[in-house]
Amino acid sequence: MTTEAKLLASLWDDAKAATMSEADKLLYRSNLLGSDKRVTNYGGGNTSAKVIQPDPLSGSDVEVLWVKGSGGDVGSIKMDGFSTLYMDKLRALKGKYRGLEFEDEMVGYLPHCTFNLNPRAASIDTPLHAYVPRAHVDHMHPDAIIAIAAAKDSKAMTKEIFGDDIGWLPWKKPGYELGLWLEDFCLKNPDAKGVVLESHGLFTWDDDAKTCYELTLEIINKAIAYFDEKTANIPAFGGAIHQSLPSDERRAIAARLMPAIRGFVSGQQHMVGNFVDTDTVLDFVNAAQMRDLAALGTSCPDHFLRTKICPLVVDFDPAQGNIDAVLEGLEAQVAEYRKGYEAYYDRCKHADSPALRDPNAVVYLIPGVGMITFAKDRATARISGEFYVNAINVMRGASAVSEYCGLPEQEAFDIEYWLLEEAKLQRMPKPKTLAGRVALVTGGAGGIGSATAERYLTEGACVMLADINEDALKSTAENLMSRYGSDAVRTVVMNVTDEDAVAAAYAHTAVEFGGVDILVSNAGIASSAPIEETTLALWNKNMDILSTGYFLVSREAFKMMRVQNMGGSVVFVASKNGLAASPNAAAYCTAKASEIHLARCLALEGAEAGIRVNVVNPDAVLRGSKIWEGDWLDQRAGTYGTDKDGLEEMYRQRSMLKRSVLPEDIAEAAYFFASDKSAKSTGNIVNVDAGNVQAFTR
């Protein structure tokens, strides 16, 4: 890619901005800056504007600081994501400051500065914006700038690239003191347009919103061009010592590693994985300097908080393909990382430090294969991976033109175990009941399958939708993604009777989410014919899908769950017809009875591994069900002497409770068996049929 192609282009639209207020322009500028990962990473950086507004009580004009609130993301922020504070009160805070030792207490004063009762909590970076004497301020974390900030001779490089336009300040943890440092710099350097913060990022400012935005791009572009010129003929990270495996082999290795790692790191809570094998990642994991650079850790505080002190490098050799040996030694590698992390905690902790957190690695680097990240949910795992890619880009630039420097260990610890960060963690909402769980749902595009997937998604699970109908699968996934996000939903086209396809589906699930905790075996058909008209082909089709298919998907689930060693839940969606005979449906009823008995057998086998197997028996779920389309509907209507419109009413009246059974009813039972609410239940059957005495289990 040419240097010109790498440079950032201004996206500012004068016509669009012409009618905007200063606050609206701040939102516009923020979203533009956050739309490009070369400018800042997810959740990283912040923006502000000082705006003259009428005081809601006095009506007098007052100066108000609009600044990104705590925990927001500039790329997706809305107006309610900004904190608003009186500037005169923020200036008055200087009189309350008792010095560096007490700077954290200043955060407690920020709510007293709130303008117009704004409930958005102000972030720790608020003073950094408040005390810069310019109307508009951008604080970004561009890879190209952090590569300068993380270089050993960062100060000299800043001067070389930017002259007097951009100043430089040494490392200082974000907080009130750094805000005063920035103010002092601005007062002493009134013509400066910004400053590089060592091991942190970039500040730029101006009194015009558009000029500030374009200045930020200009400074980043200068850094991009500088590194492009300096590194054009320098092999990245000392050159490659490993060769990347082909894409399908990389995914196959990841599919074997991820469930094993997941089992080792999910002791405190279920973790979800993310796999990345982009060229940027492969350049790094294959490089001569990878292990040395990885051990230094990340530099920018935002990177560090997302990726921990350093990654774990998996002992895989792509030339030897020693995956079996790696898996055999993986538990020891993970344990060694934990031991090292605990030692780091013990070396650096203070008397009032929060308790040791999860000591497992977040980032796993595999030569020839790529990078795996694990976190409490799929979005966090993905974002952690994005942050480490940012760190790779920083290491690439800094190590090529200078010497890369990670955060000093004590500084890193003081960021990670900052009491203010701990308070933020304690305020986070309680995890949902299926948070971190991964479910594979067969027949996922049908009424029961999609309703079950949605029930799991509402409780925080990730869902792999499997179905043989590709078009229906795509439509169902798009619907669910639109409401629950693209991170939590994946799809795989799968024929449950195809042994290879089933194994491939589980491998795909492992790569996308890290493993599987819940199997909902729901794929099905239905047929109706008198026994003398039941062909061998029809009999075998029922057995293949409803019996053999359930066996195949369960067998693969057991394999993966045993690798993870975390237990699991298998839910069979069978049928009332598995317990109660039905006329003209011998093949269907027999196959459903086979499902139920298979579940009993698997409950016996899975108990010692904590794998629970239970059955949900629906009856007459017409709405949204694929099996009630076409011939089956006609056949059942003919069997009971009614028409299509009267069939649902006939089933309702036949039930003891005189109620229709809906997909959501089956989903609720499937949720019960998947959740810890049924932690002591296995080998059980729940009938969701509105009452049918013939299907009573006792």
JONORNOR-V956386 format. One line per field, one symbol per residue. phi: phi as a letter, one per 20 degrees, with the letter a starting at -180 (. if undefined). psi: psi as a letter, one per 30 degrees, with the letter a starting at -180 (. if undefined). burial: + if it has 24 or more other ideal C-beta (glycine too) atoms within 12 Angstrom, else -. Layout:
BEGIN
phi: ???
psi: ???
burial: ???
END
This chain:
BEGIN
phi: .fggfefedfdfdgffffeefffffffgfffffffcffeaegmembcbbececfffeemffceceebgffnecffdfdgfeeeccffffffffgfefdogfdffffffeggfefellfffffefegffefeffcfccdcccfgffffffeegdgfffgffedmefcebcfgbggrffffffffffffecfefdrbeeglcrcdcbaecfffffffgfgfffffgffffffdgddfflnnedcdffggffffffffefffffgffddfeafdddbdccfggffgffeefegffffffmedfgffffecmgaedeffddffemeffffffefgffffffgfffffgfffdfdgdfffgegeefedcdcgmcqcdccbfbffffffgfffffgffffffffffdbcfcffggfffffffdgffffffffefffgffdgnecdddemfeeffffffgfffffdnfeceedaeefffffffffffffdcnffecccbfbefedgfffffffffffffcorbdcddecgacbbcaggfdeffffgfffffeedfffffffgffggffffflcmrcddeeeagffddfcflbfffffffffgffgfffffffegfdmeecccddebleefmeffeemfgffffffgemcdffeffffffffffelcfddgffffffffgfeeffdgddbmdcdedcmobffegfc
psi: kleefflkkkgkjeeefegkleeeeeeeeeeeeffjffellkflllllkjkklkkfeffkklkkjkkklkglkffgklegfklkkkeeeeeffeffkglefgefffeffeffgkkhgkfjkklffefeeefjhlekkkjlikeeefeefgleheeeeeeeefbfekakklkkkkaeeeeeeeeeeeefiffkfakkkkgdakklllgkeeeeefeeeeeeeeeeeeeeefgegkkkhglkflkklleeeeeeeefeeeeeeeefggeelklklkkkhleeeeeefflegeeeeeffalekeeeeffgaellkjkhkjfefhheeeeeegeeeeeeeeeeeeeeeeeefllegkllkajgllekkkjkfebkkkkafleeeeeeeeeeeeeeeeeeeeefefbkkklkkeeeeefeegkeeeeeeeffklkklfgkfkkkkjlhffaeeeeeeeeeeefgglkkjkklfjeeeeeeeeeeeeffglfefkllkkkjffjeeeeeeeeeeeeeeffakfkkjjfkllklkklefgjleeeeeeeeeefdeeeeeeeeeeeeeeeeehgalkkjkjbleffekkkkhheeeeeeeeeeeeeeeeeeeefefggjkklkkjlkhjekfkefgkbeeeeeeeeeghaleefeeeeeefflefhkkklefeeeeeeeefflffhfgklglkjkiggjjefgkf.
burial: -----+++-+-+----+----++-++++++++++-++++++++++++++++-+--------++++++++++++++-+---+++++++-++--+---+-----++-++-+++-+++--+-++++++++++++++++++++++++++++++++--++-++--++--+++++-+++++++++++++-++-----+++++++++++++++--++++++++++++++++++++-++----++----+-++----+++++++++++++++++--+++++++++--++++++++-+++-++-+++++++++++++++++++++-+----+--++--+--++--++-++--++-----------++++++++++++++++++++++++++++++++++++++++++++++-++++-+-+++++++++++----------+-++++++++++++++++++++++++++++++++++++--++--++--+---+--+++++++++++---+++++++++++++++++++++++++++++----+---++-++++++++++++++++++++++++++++++++++++++++-+-++++++++++++++++++++-++--++++++++++++++-+++++---++-+++--+------++--+--++----+++++++++++++++++-+---+++++++++-+--+---
END
